[in-house]
Amino acid sequence: MSEPFGPELPQVRKIVTEIPGPRSRALSERRKHAVSAALGAAVPIYADRAGGGVMIDVDGNSFIDMGSGIAVTNVGNSAPLVAENVTDQVHRLTHTCFMVAGYEPYIEVCEQLNDLTPGDHEKHSALFNSGAEAVENAIKVARAHTGRHAVVVFEHAYHGRTNLTMGMTAKNMPYKESFGPFSPEVYRVPTSYPLRDGLDGAQAAERSLKRVEFEVGAHNVAALMIEPIKGEGGFIVPAEGFLPALQEWCTANGVVFIADEIQTGFGRTGEWFACDHEGVVPDVITTAKGIAGGFPLAGVTGRAEIMDAVHVGGLGGTYGGNPVACAAALGAIRTMKEQDLAARAVRIGDIMRQKLTDLQGKTDVIAEVRGRGAMMAIEFAEPGTLAPLADLPKAVAGACAQQGVVILTAGTYGNVIRLLPPLVIGDDLLIEAMDILCDTILAEVGA
């Protein structure tokens, strides 16, 4: 009898070897001789199967997955509708290049993006392979539409690892160190970081926009791009009113307002998109990660007149909008709708926030618990200060892995634990993971 896969996997945490186990250790040895040492690893294991809220390694250890491949497998690994669509598409067609001969799944995904993203204006979309590609192409579109060159981004931002997107990303290590020079005409201004700046949304926006006006000139700005909730920067939720103020300024000054929803999109925060929480309607929105259940796909969706400003042939790429990835996206989006995974994200967030708030009352190293929906974070700092405790998250993540829970870290200062469980995880499994996480933190700080 074959082993179960995907959602049929037993939804249990089970450790049967030391971590890492013998097969994972053997693969690590092979990796040393075959794979560039420049690639990091969050946990010292090698996955064999995954589904629902668990990941099983090559040694048979079953881990509770609190990372979703960095917010990618929102619908879970090998979700039935994703697997069915992909299997059917592979037998029909695997590639033509959409610019050579089109195919319906590409158009269907664009239709879905145009319908689901914020705003009821006419929209057009284009598809790519990765979040960084989406960001680069969104900037190309904005520059073509406005005839301007300057791009405004924010502190603590993460937008990718290509040359342009490294310049847009804030954190040096590990993303930018030794890779410059970067693309010019990228300008960084302060963001809203309520824990550390103490400003309300209007005050934070005024601070940021005055910098733009004095140091760049509004008339030179093609695009202002922001993550509605900072991802790699530490799941920073801006003060209420910050995003609407940025959007209003962009509209008044002819600047394309771009929301980078690559990590926050597709139900992750309890709405289809994080912009929806404040009714913000971006001119252009970039998507990837959760769009296709684990397949490489990204989108740029925007006002039709902006998206159509580029000359014919100006956007594209050999693999962008691959038919198999498009089929996966259609299965993932259907799953999100049928299972109302945005509402499920709210429930997951409520459980995580309650556990973390209770934990905060037991230790003085937690500066803040924050996030929206199934996108929650803990920021650690020295007691009574905001001095980052950068070593603690890594130690906690390592200890959790030994107990069968996969935890990710984040933050400009390396002092944040981020939680991104699949939106299909069960309550019992989620609570078990949170209890292990909280107990581990208390053990690490000696509370």
C-alpha positions as CSV (number, residue, x, y, z in Angstrom):
1,M,0.0,0.0,0.0
2,S,1.4,3.4,-1.0
3,E,2.1,6.0,1.6
4,P,-0.4,8.9,1.9
5,F,0.3,12.3,0.4
6,G,-0.9,15.8,0.7
7,P,-4.0,16.3,2.9
8,E,-4.3,12.6,3.5
9,L,-1.1,12.7,5.6
10,P,-1.8,12.0,9.4
11,Q,-2.0,15.5,11.0
12,V,0.2,14.7,13.9
13,R,3.6,15.8,15.2
14,K,5.9,12.8,15.5
15,I,9.6,12.6,16.1
16,V,11.1,9.2,15.5
17,T,14.9,10.0,15.2
18,E,17.3,12.6,16.4
19,I,17.0,15.9,14.5
20,P,18.5,15.9,11.9
21,G,18.0,12.2,11.3
22,P,20.5,9.9,9.5
23,R,19.0,10.4,6.0
24,S,18.9,14.2,6.4
25,R,22.5,14.2,7.6
26,A,23.5,12.1,4.5
27,L,21.7,14.6,2.2
28,S,23.5,17.5,4.0
29,E,26.8,15.8,3.1
30,R,25.8,15.4,-0.5
31,R,24.6,19.0,-0.5
32,K,28.1,20.2,0.5
33,H,29.6,18.7,-2.6
34,A,26.8,19.7,-5.1
35,V,25.0,22.9,-3.9
36,S,26.4,26.4,-3.5
37,A,27.3,27.2,0.1
38,A,25.6,30.6,-0.4
39,L,22.2,29.0,0.1
40,G,21.0,29.0,3.7
41,A,18.7,26.6,5.5
42,A,16.2,27.4,8.2
43,V,15.9,23.9,9.5
44,P,18.4,21.0,9.2
45,I,16.0,18.6,7.6
46,Y,15.0,17.5,4.1
47,A,11.3,17.2,3.3
48,D,9.8,14.1,1.7
49,R,6.0,14.8,1.9
50,A,3.8,17.5,3.2
51,G,0.1,18.4,3.5
52,G,-2.4,20.2,5.7
53,G,-0.4,21.5,8.6
54,V,2.5,18.9,8.6
55,M,5.8,18.3,6.8
56,I,7.4,14.9,6.9
57,D,11.1,14.6,6.4
58,V,13.1,11.8,4.8
59,D,13.6,10.1,8.1
60,G,9.9,9.9,8.8
61,N,9.7,12.7,11.4
62,S,6.5,14.7,11.1
63,F,6.8,18.4,11.9
64,I,4.1,21.0,12.4
65,D,4.6,23.6,9.6
66,M,4.4,27.1,10.9
67,G,6.1,28.7,7.9
68,S,4.2,27.5,4.7
69,G,7.3,27.8,2.7
70,I,7.4,31.5,3.6
71,A,3.6,32.1,3.0
72,V,3.4,30.1,-0.2
73,T,1.4,27.0,0.6
74,N,-1.6,28.9,2.0
75,V,-3.9,26.1,0.8
76,G,-1.5,23.4,2.1
77,N,0.9,21.3,0.2
78,S,-0.5,19.1,-2.6
79,A,-4.0,20.6,-2.2
80,P,-6.5,18.4,-4.1
81,L,-7.7,21.0,-6.6
82,V,-4.1,22.1,-7.2
83,A,-2.9,18.6,-7.8
84,E,-5.9,17.7,-10.0
85,N,-5.5,20.8,-12.1
86,V,-1.7,20.4,-12.5
87,T,-2.1,16.7,-13.4
88,D,-4.6,17.5,-16.1
89,Q,-2.5,20.4,-17.5
90,V,0.7,18.4,-17.6
91,H,-1.0,15.9,-19.8
92,R,-2.4,18.6,-22.1
93,L,0.4,21.2,-22.4
94,T,3.5,22.2,-20.4
95,H,4.8,25.1,-22.4
96,T,4.5,27.3,-25.5
97,C,5.6,30.7,-24.1
98,F,2.5,32.9,-23.9
99,M,4.1,35.4,-26.4
100,V,4.4,32.6,-29.0
101,A,1.0,30.8,-28.6
102,G,-1.4,31.8,-25.9
103,Y,-3.5,29.5,-23.7
104,E,-6.6,29.9,-21.7
105,P,-5.3,29.3,-18.2
106,Y,-3.1,32.4,-18.4
107,I,-6.2,34.5,-19.3
108,E,-8.2,32.9,-16.6
109,V,-5.6,33.7,-13.9
110,C,-5.6,37.3,-15.1
111,E,-9.4,37.5,-14.9
112,Q,-9.3,36.2,-11.4
113,L,-6.6,38.7,-10.4
114,N,-8.5,41.6,-12.0
115,D,-11.7,40.5,-10.1
116,L,-10.1,39.8,-6.7
117,T,-7.7,42.6,-6.2
118,P,-8.9,45.8,-4.5
119,G,-11.0,48.3,-6.5
120,D,-13.8,48.0,-9.1
121,H,-12.0,50.0,-11.9
122,E,-11.0,48.3,-15.1
123,K,-7.8,46.3,-14.6
124,H,-5.3,44.4,-16.7
125,S,-2.7,41.9,-15.5
126,A,0.5,40.3,-16.6
127,L,2.1,37.1,-15.2
128,F,5.7,36.3,-14.3
129,N,7.7,33.7,-12.3
130,S,8.6,35.3,-9.0
131,G,7.9,38.1,-6.7
132,A,11.1,39.9,-7.6
133,E,10.1,39.7,-11.3
134,A,6.7,41.1,-10.5
135,V,8.2,44.0,-8.6
136,E,10.7,44.8,-11.4
137,N,7.9,44.8,-14.0
138,A,5.6,46.9,-11.9
139,I,8.4,49.6,-11.8
140,K,8.8,49.3,-15.6
141,V,5.1,49.8,-16.0
142,A,5.0,52.9,-13.7
143,R,8.0,54.5,-15.4
144,A,6.5,53.9,-18.8
145,H,3.1,55.4,-17.7
146,T,4.5,58.5,-16.0
147,G,7.7,59.2,-18.0
148,R,9.5,59.6,-14.6
149,H,12.3,57.6,-13.1
150,A,12.4,57.9,-9.3
151,V,11.1,55.1,-7.1
152,V,10.3,55.6,-3.5
153,V,10.5,52.7,-1.0
154,F,10.6,52.4,2.8
155,E,12.8,51.4,5.7
156,H,12.6,47.7,6.6
157,A,11.3,46.9,3.1
158,Y,11.9,43.6,1.3
159,H,11.2,43.5,-2.4
160,G,13.5,40.8,-3.8
161,R,17.1,39.7,-4.7
162,T,17.5,40.9,-8.3
163,N,19.7,44.0,-8.9
164,L,16.8,46.5,-8.9
165,T,14.9,44.8,-6.1
166,M,18.1,44.5,-3.9
167,G,18.3,48.3,-4.2
168,M,14.7,48.5,-3.1
169,T,15.3,46.1,-0.2
170,A,16.4,47.7,3.0
171,K,18.4,45.0,4.9
172,N,22.0,44.5,3.9
173,M,22.8,41.0,5.3
174,P,22.2,38.6,3.8
175,Y,20.4,40.2,0.8
176,K,22.8,42.9,-0.5
177,E,26.2,42.5,1.0
178,S,28.9,42.4,-1.7
179,F,26.5,42.6,-4.6
180,G,26.5,46.3,-5.5
181,P,26.4,48.7,-7.2
182,F,22.6,48.7,-7.4
183,S,20.1,50.3,-9.8
184,P,20.0,54.1,-9.4
185,E,16.9,56.3,-8.8
186,V,15.7,54.4,-5.7
187,Y,15.0,56.5,-2.6
188,R,14.3,55.2,0.9
189,V,12.2,57.0,3.4
190,P,10.9,56.2,7.0
191,T,8.0,53.9,7.4
192,S,5.4,53.6,10.1
193,Y,6.7,51.5,12.9
194,P,4.4,52.2,15.9
195,L,6.5,50.3,18.4
196,R,9.6,52.3,17.6
197,D,8.5,55.7,16.3
198,G,5.4,56.3,18.5
199,L,3.7,58.2,15.6
200,D,0.1,57.8,14.4
201,G,-0.6,57.1,10.8
202,A,-1.0,60.7,9.7
203,Q,2.2,61.8,11.5
204,A,4.2,59.0,10.1
205,A,3.0,59.7,6.5
206,E,3.7,63.4,6.8
207,R,7.3,62.6,7.9
208,S,7.8,60.2,5.0
209,L,6.2,62.4,2.3
210,K,8.1,65.5,3.3
211,R,11.3,63.6,2.8
212,V,10.1,62.7,-0.7
213,E,9.1,66.2,-1.5
214,F,12.4,67.8,-0.2
215,E,14.9,65.2,-1.3
216,V,13.4,63.8,-4.5
217,G,10.6,66.1,-5.7
218,A,7.2,64.7,-6.2
219,H,7.2,65.6,-9.9
220,N,10.2,63.2,-10.4
221,V,8.6,60.2,-8.7
222,A,7.2,57.4,-11.0
223,A,6.2,55.0,-8.2
224,L,5.9,54.6,-4.5
225,M,6.0,51.0,-3.5
226,I,5.2,49.6,-0.1
227,E,4.3,46.3,1.6
228,P,1.0,46.9,3.4
229,I,2.6,44.8,6.2
230,K,6.4,44.5,6.1
231,G,7.4,40.9,5.6
232,E,11.1,40.2,6.0
233,G,11.3,43.5,7.9
234,G,9.5,41.9,10.8
235,F,5.7,41.9,10.1
236,I,5.5,45.6,10.9
237,V,1.8,46.7,10.8
238,P,1.7,50.4,10.0
239,A,-0.4,52.8,12.2
240,E,-4.0,53.2,11.0
241,G,-4.2,55.9,8.3
242,F,-0.6,55.6,7.1
243,L,-1.4,53.7,3.9
244,P,-4.5,55.8,3.0
245,A,-2.4,59.0,3.4
246,L,0.3,57.6,1.1
247,Q,-2.3,56.7,-1.5
248,E,-3.9,60.1,-1.3
249,W,-0.6,61.8,-1.9
250,C,0.2,59.6,-4.8
251,T,-3.1,60.4,-6.5
252,A,-2.6,64.1,-6.0
253,N,0.9,64.0,-7.4
254,G,0.5,61.6,-10.4
255,V,2.6,59.0,-8.7
256,V,1.8,55.3,-9.2
257,F,0.9,53.7,-5.8
258,I,2.1,50.1,-5.8
259,A,1.2,47.6,-3.1
260,D,3.6,44.8,-2.8
261,E,1.2,42.0,-1.6
262,I,3.6,39.2,-2.4
263,Q,3.7,37.9,1.2
264,T,0.4,39.4,2.5
265,G,-1.9,38.3,-0.3
266,F,-4.4,35.6,-0.9
267,G,-6.2,35.4,2.5
268,R,-3.1,35.4,4.6
269,T,-4.1,38.4,6.8
270,G,-7.8,37.6,7.0
271,E,-8.8,39.5,3.8
272,W,-8.0,38.6,0.3
273,F,-5.4,41.3,0.4
274,A,-3.9,43.3,3.3
275,C,-4.9,46.6,1.6
276,D,-8.5,45.6,2.1
277,H,-8.3,46.2,5.9
278,E,-8.3,49.9,5.4
279,G,-10.0,50.1,2.0
280,V,-6.9,51.1,0.2
281,V,-7.1,50.7,-3.6
282,P,-3.6,50.6,-5.1
283,D,-3.0,51.7,-8.7
284,V,-0.9,48.5,-9.2
285,I,-0.5,45.4,-7.0
286,T,2.2,42.7,-7.1
287,T,1.4,39.1,-6.1
288,A,3.2,35.8,-5.9
289,K,3.9,33.3,-3.1
290,G,0.3,32.2,-2.1
291,I,-1.1,32.5,-5.6
292,A,-0.4,29.0,-6.8
293,G,-0.1,26.5,-4.0
294,G,3.7,26.1,-4.3
295,F,4.2,26.6,-8.1
296,P,6.3,29.5,-9.3
297,L,3.9,32.2,-10.5
298,A,3.6,36.0,-9.9
299,G,1.3,38.7,-11.2
300,V,1.2,42.4,-11.8
301,T,-2.3,43.8,-11.8
302,G,-3.2,47.4,-12.2
303,R,-5.4,50.1,-13.7
304,A,-5.8,49.3,-17.4
305,E,-4.4,52.6,-18.6
306,I,-1.3,52.1,-16.5
307,M,-0.7,48.5,-17.5
308,D,-1.3,49.3,-21.2
309,A,1.2,52.2,-21.2
310,V,4.1,49.8,-22.1
311,H,4.8,49.2,-25.8
312,V,3.8,45.9,-27.3
313,G,6.5,43.3,-26.4
314,G,7.8,45.4,-23.5
315,L,6.6,42.9,-20.9
316,G,7.1,39.2,-21.0
317,G,9.5,36.3,-20.3
318,T,9.9,32.8,-21.6
319,Y,8.3,31.0,-18.6
320,G,6.1,33.8,-17.2
321,G,2.6,32.5,-16.7
322,N,3.6,28.9,-17.4
323,P,0.4,26.9,-18.1
324,V,1.1,24.4,-15.3
325,A,1.6,27.1,-12.8
326,C,-1.6,28.9,-14.0
327,A,-3.5,25.6,-13.6
328,A,-2.2,25.4,-10.1
329,A,-3.2,29.0,-9.3
330,L,-6.8,28.3,-10.5
331,G,-7.0,25.3,-8.2
332,A,-5.6,27.3,-5.3
333,I,-7.9,30.3,-5.8
334,R,-10.9,28.0,-6.1
335,T,-9.8,26.3,-2.8
336,M,-9.5,29.6,-1.1
337,K,-13.0,30.6,-2.2
338,E,-14.7,27.3,-1.4
339,Q,-13.1,26.9,2.0
340,D,-13.3,30.6,2.8
341,L,-9.6,30.6,3.9
342,A,-9.6,34.3,4.6
343,A,-12.1,33.7,7.4
344,R,-10.0,30.7,8.5
345,A,-7.0,33.0,8.7
346,V,-8.9,35.2,11.2
347,R,-9.6,32.2,13.4
348,I,-5.9,31.1,13.2
349,G,-4.8,34.7,14.1
350,D,-7.2,34.8,17.1
351,I,-5.6,31.6,18.5
352,M,-2.1,32.7,17.9
353,R,-2.6,36.2,19.3
354,Q,-4.2,34.9,22.5
355,K,-1.4,32.4,23.1
356,L,1.2,35.1,22.4
357,T,-0.5,37.7,24.5
358,D,-0.7,35.3,27.4
359,L,3.0,34.5,26.9
360,Q,3.9,38.3,26.9
361,G,2.5,38.5,30.5
362,K,5.0,35.8,31.6
363,T,8.3,37.3,30.3
364,D,9.7,40.8,29.9
365,V,11.6,40.1,26.7
366,I,8.6,40.5,24.3
367,A,8.5,44.1,23.1
368,E,5.4,43.5,20.9
369,V,3.0,40.9,19.6
370,R,1.7,42.0,16.2
371,G,0.2,41.0,12.9
372,R,-3.0,40.3,11.1
373,G,-4.8,37.0,10.6
374,A,-2.4,34.1,10.0
375,M,0.5,36.5,9.8
376,M,1.7,37.0,13.4
377,A,5.0,38.0,14.9
378,I,6.8,38.4,18.2
379,E,9.5,41.1,18.5
380,F,12.1,40.5,21.2
381,A,14.0,43.3,23.0
382,E,16.1,43.7,26.1
383,P,13.8,44.2,29.1
384,G,12.7,47.8,29.6
385,T,14.3,48.9,26.3
386,L,13.9,48.5,22.6
387,A,17.4,47.1,22.1
388,P,17.0,44.1,19.9
389,L,17.5,40.6,21.2
390,A,18.9,39.2,18.0
391,D,20.1,35.8,19.2
392,L,16.9,34.7,20.8
393,P,14.7,34.0,17.8
394,K,17.3,31.8,16.2
395,A,17.8,29.8,19.4
396,V,14.0,29.4,19.8
397,A,13.6,28.3,16.2
398,G,16.4,25.7,16.6
399,A,14.9,24.3,19.8
400,C,11.4,24.2,18.3
401,A,12.8,22.2,15.3
402,Q,14.2,19.6,17.7
403,Q,10.6,19.2,19.1
404,G,9.0,18.9,15.7
405,V,7.8,22.5,15.0
406,V,9.1,24.5,12.0
407,I,9.5,28.2,13.0
408,L,10.8,31.1,10.9
409,T,12.6,34.2,12.0
410,A,12.6,37.7,10.5
411,G,13.3,41.4,11.2
412,T,15.8,44.0,10.2
413,Y,17.5,43.4,13.5
414,G,17.0,39.6,13.4
415,N,14.9,39.8,16.6
416,V,11.5,38.7,15.3
417,I,9.8,35.3,15.1
418,R,7.2,35.1,12.4
419,L,4.3,32.7,12.2
420,L,2.8,31.7,8.8
421,P,0.9,28.4,9.2
422,P,-1.0,27.0,6.3
423,L,-4.5,28.3,6.3
424,V,-5.8,24.7,6.3
425,I,-4.1,23.8,9.6
426,G,-6.4,22.3,12.2
427,D,-7.0,24.0,15.5
428,D,-5.5,21.1,17.6
429,L,-2.3,21.1,15.6
430,L,-2.0,24.8,15.7
431,I,-2.5,24.9,19.5
432,E,0.0,22.2,20.0
433,A,2.6,24.2,17.9
434,M,1.9,27.4,19.8
435,D,2.2,25.6,23.2
436,I,5.6,24.2,22.2
437,L,6.7,27.6,20.9
438,C,5.6,29.4,24.1
439,D,7.2,26.8,26.4
440,T,10.4,27.0,24.4
441,I,10.6,30.8,24.7
442,L,10.1,30.6,28.4
443,A,12.8,27.9,28.7
444,E,15.3,29.9,26.6
445,V,14.9,33.1,28.7
446,G,14.8,31.2,32.0
447,A,11.3,32.3,32.9
